[in-house]
């Protein structure tokens, strides 16, 4: 994962897409004006008006984990992991 300041907006969008894939219970975006990564929870028991933001993507991941712990959200294995395992069996 990238840490520190992300200077290239195109690269930052790719990092946001990766964070989005790694966190299936969240929508992760990169704000080109604010130069911040922003995540919105989409799981059913998410608190109203909840979001996480950070300029550093590693810090955003930490904020997401902290929010999940505070709200008692249980993270299940995401579909990305299951697809990877299913892909190996087809060979």
TARA-V448688 format. One record per helix or strand of 3 or more residues. SS is the DSSP state (@ for helix, = for strand). FROM is the first residue (numbers start at 1). TO is the last residue. If there is no record, write none. Layout:
ss = [SS,SS]
from = [FROM,FROM]
to = [TO,TO]
This chain:
ss = [@,=,=,=,@,@]
from = [9,26,36,52,57,79]
to = [22,31,41,54,71,89]
